Amino acid sequence: MATWQPTWSDPFFQKGQFITGLWNKKRYRIDGMLGSGANGEVYRVTCDGQTYALKVSAQAPEISLEHKILKQLQGVARGADLGPLIFDLDDVQTPRGKVFFYVMEWVRGTDLPDFLQKRGAHWTPVLLLQLCTYLERLHAQGYCFGDLKAENCLVNEEHGIVRLVDFGGVTPFGRGVKEYTEWYDRAWWGQGSRLSEESYDVFALSMLAIQLLAPEARKGVSQIGPNYSMLKKAILSDPRFDDWRGLLKGVGDGRIRTIASLREALSPLVKKSVETEKKLKRKQTRRRDWTDWLLLGSAAVLVLVFCQFLLF
Ligand SMILES: Nc1ncnc2c1ncn2[C@@H]1O[C@H](COP(=O)(O)OP(=O)(O)OP(=O)(O)O)[C@@H](O)[C@H]1O
């Protein structure tokens, strides 16, 4: 009978499994996978009745570096929710050998495209403005986020609050960005270096806006390769970018290189978004009023019918 042999494509853990850290002896129940990427896998876990996110990798340096950065940020930006809060760092033995993990706050949220689909594209500048605030705080600590991308942002559906996850690309200013994704990488587009600096994240934010407003553009680029001037031309003729041209042009020609200037360029768009949201809310209330009347009307008819029934 053939026995099951683990392969590299198998996940590290299975749902329902319990794991115990070799050093700290904390016992976690694996509740499911939250995501996976080049550096490892992230699981939702339970320990002592609390839910956490656990990131595991076969590469010890990646895990300990991410843990160190998150811990450092937790210390300096208390209450600022810069990154997920950090709880444990340990190793565990698996059929694939010893693997390394850290345990962090489970960030509940939807990904940005799903959120925008539900709440409307007019939320894009609002989400970007929030990211500006996080990045500004990170920059103040002397770090560039590096691997800014839609997959690394989770948004709370109820309140529309964005959180950043995956701090694996966070790099001290002045070094080469250690983790990046082509679409968001200005060097890939031939628009600058991969040096870890404020303007690197600014460029990535502008690419995030394009990705969110015109997701199909990225698919086209994956077929023909990076061509920034072609992308700019496409944006010029696309009505979805009517309000965004000034900002995107500013980033493209190097006028907008800081988060402060990006925030300034975003502010009229945010104002417009707020107006759109208000109008939508008013419409929804009106629609609700109308349905309320319909309900009241139906109730009145029912009462009348009931009275007629009693009288005759
Ligand atoms: N703290 C968290 N709470 C909830 N979900 C999380 C958390 N951390 C990560 N995730 C989810 O897991 C996914 C993968 O995590 P992460 O990006 O850290 O892995 P990675 O291997 O570094 O990926 P990549 O190769 O894309 O950089 C994220 O996109 C996110 O959806």
The ligand as a Gaussian input file, in Angstrom:
#p B3LYP/6-31G(d) Opt

LIG

0 1
 N       -2.154000      39.222000      10.302000
 C       -2.909000      38.767000       9.312000
 N       -4.248000      38.689000       9.478000
 C       -5.040000      38.224000       8.466000
 N       -4.580000      37.809000       7.269000
 C       -3.250000      37.858000       7.049000
 C       -2.345000      38.336000       8.048000
 N       -1.095000      38.278000       7.547000
 C       -1.209000      37.795000       6.299000
 N       -2.491000      37.534000       5.986000
 C       -3.013000      36.982000       4.712000
 O       -2.090000      36.046000       4.195000
 C       -1.635000      36.458000       2.896000
 C       -0.184000      36.032000       2.707000
 O        0.616000      36.584000       3.735000
 P        1.997000      37.262000       3.439000
 O        1.795000      38.304000       2.374000
 O        2.586000      37.702000       4.721000
 O        2.834000      36.041000       2.850000
 P        4.099000      36.135000       1.888000
 O        4.621000      34.742000       1.749000
 O        5.054000      37.157000       2.413000
 O        3.419000      36.636000       0.558000
 P        4.057000      37.409000      -0.681000
 O        4.880000      36.444000      -1.449000
 O        2.809000      37.839000      -1.429000
 O        4.819000      38.564000      -0.123000
 C       -1.872000      37.966000       2.854000
 O       -2.041000      38.429000       1.545000
 C       -3.148000      38.110000       3.691000
 O       -4.290000      37.872000       2.903000

